[in-house]
Amino acid sequence: MKKMQRIHEAEVMDTREHANSVAKAFVRGLFAGGALGAGAMFLFAPKSGKRSRAKIQHQYDEFRDQIRESLEEAEEEVLENARHASVGVRGKVKELQHH
């Protein structure tokens, strides 16, 4: 019985090792394919590198401006909520002082 159990454990270990090696090969293939695809994209891109960089810079600038606007709006909203809260607290304090 113990011999059968050891044989089964060895088979399980072999299966796990095989699965791990297949998974590692798959991940390596994904990275290699991604790198080759990126290289091909730059080689066969219809625009020059200078034009691509300018387009990326423009998109970055637009995104940065959108983020700034969103942060400014959020800041204004937080300040407005804080003002309302402080007015409410002051009103409660005065109310409690009268009691």
C-alpha positions as CSV (number, residue, x, y, z in Angstrom):
1,M,0.0,0.0,0.0
2,K,2.8,2.4,0.9
3,K,4.5,1.6,-2.4
4,M,1.4,2.5,-4.3
5,Q,1.0,5.7,-2.4
6,R,4.7,6.7,-3.2
7,I,4.1,5.9,-6.9
8,H,1.0,8.0,-6.9
9,E,2.8,10.9,-5.1
10,A,5.6,10.7,-7.7
11,E,3.1,10.9,-10.5
12,V,1.4,13.9,-8.9
13,M,4.8,15.6,-8.6
14,D,5.7,14.9,-12.2
15,T,2.3,16.3,-13.3
16,R,2.9,19.5,-11.2
17,E,6.4,20.0,-12.6
18,H,5.1,19.5,-16.1
19,A,2.3,22.0,-15.5
20,N,4.7,24.5,-14.0
21,S,7.1,24.2,-17.0
22,V,4.2,24.6,-19.5
23,A,3.0,27.7,-17.6
24,K,6.5,29.2,-17.6
25,A,7.0,28.6,-21.3
26,F,3.6,30.2,-22.0
27,V,4.5,33.3,-20.0
28,R,7.8,33.5,-21.7
29,G,6.0,33.2,-25.1
30,L,3.6,36.0,-24.1
31,F,6.5,38.4,-23.2
32,A,8.5,37.5,-26.3
33,G,5.4,37.9,-28.5
34,G,4.6,41.3,-26.9
35,A,8.2,42.5,-27.4
36,L,8.1,41.4,-31.1
37,G,4.8,43.0,-31.6
38,A,5.9,46.3,-30.1
39,G,9.0,46.2,-32.3
40,A,7.0,45.5,-35.4
41,M,4.6,48.3,-34.5
42,F,7.5,50.8,-34.4
43,L,9.0,49.5,-37.6
44,F,5.8,49.5,-39.6
45,A,4.2,52.6,-38.1
46,P,2.9,54.9,-40.8
47,K,4.0,58.0,-38.9
48,S,7.6,59.0,-38.1
49,G,8.9,58.8,-34.6
50,K,8.8,62.6,-34.3
51,R,5.2,62.7,-35.3
52,S,4.3,59.9,-32.9
53,R,6.1,61.6,-30.0
54,A,4.3,64.8,-30.8
55,K,0.9,63.0,-30.8
56,I,1.7,61.3,-27.5
57,Q,2.8,64.6,-26.0
58,H,-0.4,66.2,-27.1
59,Q,-2.5,63.4,-25.7
60,Y,-0.5,63.6,-22.4
61,D,-1.1,67.4,-22.2
62,E,-4.9,67.0,-22.7
63,F,-5.0,64.2,-20.1
64,R,-3.0,66.4,-17.6
65,D,-5.4,69.3,-18.2
66,Q,-8.4,67.1,-17.6
67,I,-6.9,65.8,-14.4
68,R,-6.2,69.4,-13.2
69,E,-9.7,70.5,-13.9
70,S,-11.1,67.5,-12.1
71,L,-8.9,68.1,-9.1
72,E,-9.9,71.8,-9.0
73,E,-13.6,70.9,-9.2
74,A,-13.2,68.4,-6.4
75,E,-11.3,70.9,-4.3
76,E,-14.1,73.5,-4.8
77,E,-16.7,70.9,-3.8
78,V,-14.8,69.9,-0.7
79,L,-14.4,73.5,0.4
80,E,-18.1,74.2,-0.3
81,N,-19.1,71.1,1.8
82,A,-16.8,72.3,4.6
83,R,-18.3,75.7,4.6
84,H,-21.8,74.2,4.8
85,A,-20.7,71.9,7.6
86,S,-19.1,74.7,9.6
87,V,-22.3,76.9,9.3
88,G,-24.3,73.9,10.5
89,V,-22.0,73.3,13.4
90,R,-22.1,77.0,14.4
91,G,-25.8,77.0,14.3
92,K,-26.0,73.9,16.5
93,V,-23.5,75.5,19.0
94,K,-25.6,78.7,19.2
95,E,-28.8,76.6,19.6
96,L,-27.2,74.6,22.4
97,Q,-25.9,77.8,24.1
98,H,-29.5,79.2,24.2
99,H,-30.7,76.0,25.9
